[in-house]
Amino acid sequence: MHRIVVLSGPSGSGKTTIVKRLLAESPIPLRMSVSATTRPMRVGEENGRDYYFLSPEEFESRRVAGEFLEYAEVHKSGYWYGTLVSEMGRAHSEGKWSLLEVDVQGAMSVMERFPDAISIFLMTPDVQEYERRLRSRGTESEAILQRRLQTAIEELKLADSYRYRVVNDNLDHAVSEICRVLAAEAKHV
């Protein structure tokens, strides 16, 4: 049976790193849902692998056509992100569960539409750790970094809306904990 796994949490919680590990180590076959975005491609990114890079006009056209499972302007950046419904179909046709790495706002939309989704909120032990991780990336201006930190504080208030909460203070432990969750959920299918 096709299932949807939603992994989200504030910027700096380690979602991207955890996803890479889960795709290699999960006891359940997962297919990463590639998100669409209007932001520019970064060095080393590839269209269709990291994101579907869409123009604002194409994103809006597809949104109006109902092609998105969820979508949002993230961090008041002016850039839109979303999950195309077609990504769920790809996973289903491969006999895999869909793995969505989405922001908290997107996760709320998915959980509303699919209450049986396996929702996992990833967090760090404290707010200072988010700031340390975001600064170590060196990819955002100070203004954007401050917006992301403020967003993180707001998103933490929604952690109890998720079925599972995982603290990423040790990468191996966090990955193992999520793998245990997925194995347990597979028994209920």
N, C-alpha and C positions, 0 to 999 in steps of 0.2 A: 504494500500500500504506500502511495506517495505521501510524504509528510513534508512539512515546512519547518525548518529550524531557523529561528530569528536570533542572531547574536548582535547585541548592541550595547552601547555604553558611551560615556563621555569620550571626547577626543583625548588621546593619551592613555587610554585604558589597555591598549595592546591588542585591539581587535584584529588588525591585519596580520600581525605575527601569529596570533592564536589560530586564525583561519588557515594559514599556510600549514601549520602543524596538524590541524584537524583533517585537512584534505589528505594528508599522508598517513595519519594514525587512527582515524575514526574506525570503530568497529562496524559502523553502518556506512554503506556507500553514499557519499555526498557529492553533489555537483554545486559548485559555487555559482551563485547568480551574479552575473556581471551587471553592475548598475550603469545607468545612463547619466550623463552630466553635461552641463553647458560650460563648465570651467575649462580653461585651456589645458592641453596635454602637458605634463611635466616630462623632463628629461628621463628617458628610460621607460616611459609608459608606452603601451601599444593599444591602439583602438581594437576593441573586441576582446582583449585579454584583461586589461586593467579596468577599463570603462568603455562604454559606447560614447564617444565624444560627439555630441550633437550641437548644432547651432541653436540659439535661443528660439528661432522660428520653427525649426523641426521639432524641438522638444515640446513647444506649445501645441503644434499641430497634432502630435501623437497623444498629448495629454487630453486635448479636446476629443480626440477619437476614442478615448477610453482604453488606451494601450498600456497604461501604468497601473500596477498593483498599489503602489504608493509613490508619492513624490512630495518634495518640499524644497523651499529655498533654505539652504543650510547656513547657519551662523551669520545670517544677515549679510552674506558676502556678495549677493547679487547673482550667485550661481545656483542652478537648480540641479537636484539629484533625484533619481527615481528608479524603481524596479519595474522592468517591462514584464507584463503578464507572460509573454512568450518564453521568458527564462524558466518559468515553472513547467511549461510544456516540454522544454528540452530535458530537464531533469527527469520528469516523469517517463519520457520516451526511452531514457537510458536506464530506467529501473532504479534511479537514485533519489534520495531525499534532496530537496532544495535547501541550500544554505544561503541565507541572506545576511550579509553584514550591512546593517543600516543604522542610521542615527536613531535616537530615541523617538523623535517625532514620527519617523517612518515606521518604526516598530509598533507604535501605538495604532497606526492605521492598519497594519497587517494583522495585529492581534484582534482588532475590532472586526475585521472582515473574516478572519480565520481563527476563531477562539480556540481551536485545537492545536494551533501552532505551538511548537516547543520554543518557548521564549526564555532566553538566557541574558541576564544583565551582567556585563563585565565591568568591574570597578577596580580601582587601586585602593590601597589601605587608607589613604587620606588625600585631601585636596592638594597639598603641597607636592605630592608625587605627580599629579597631572601636570602641574606647572613645570616641574623638572623635566618630564618627558617631552612636553611640547617645546620647551626651549632647546632641548638637545637636538630636535629635528632641524631647527634653523630654517624652516620653510615659510614662516609667516612673519608679517610685520608685527610690531608691538601692539598696535591697535587690534589686529585680528586675533592675536594671542589672548589679549584681555577679554575679547568677546567670547572666545572659546572657553576660557576659564569661567566666565559668568554663566555661559550655557551649561557647562559641566555641573556647576552648583545647582542649577535648576533641574537638570536631568537626574541628579542623584535623588531628588525628591520622588521620582517615579519608579525607583528600583523595586518597590513592593508590588508594582503592577505586573511584574514578570513572574513566571512560574519558578524560575531558578535564578539565583544570584551567585556569582563566582568572583572571589577576590583574586586578582592577578598580582600577587606579591612574589610568586615563584612560578615561572613559566611552565616548568614540567608538571608541577602540582595542578595548575589551572587547566592545562590540556587534559591531564588524567581525570580530573573531576568532570569536565565536560564529556569526555569519552564514556565515563560511567553513567552520566545522565542519558546519553544517547542509547547506550546498551539497555538501560532500564526501560526507556520509552519504547524500544523496539519490541520488548516483551508484551506490550499492550496493544500491538497492531493486530 
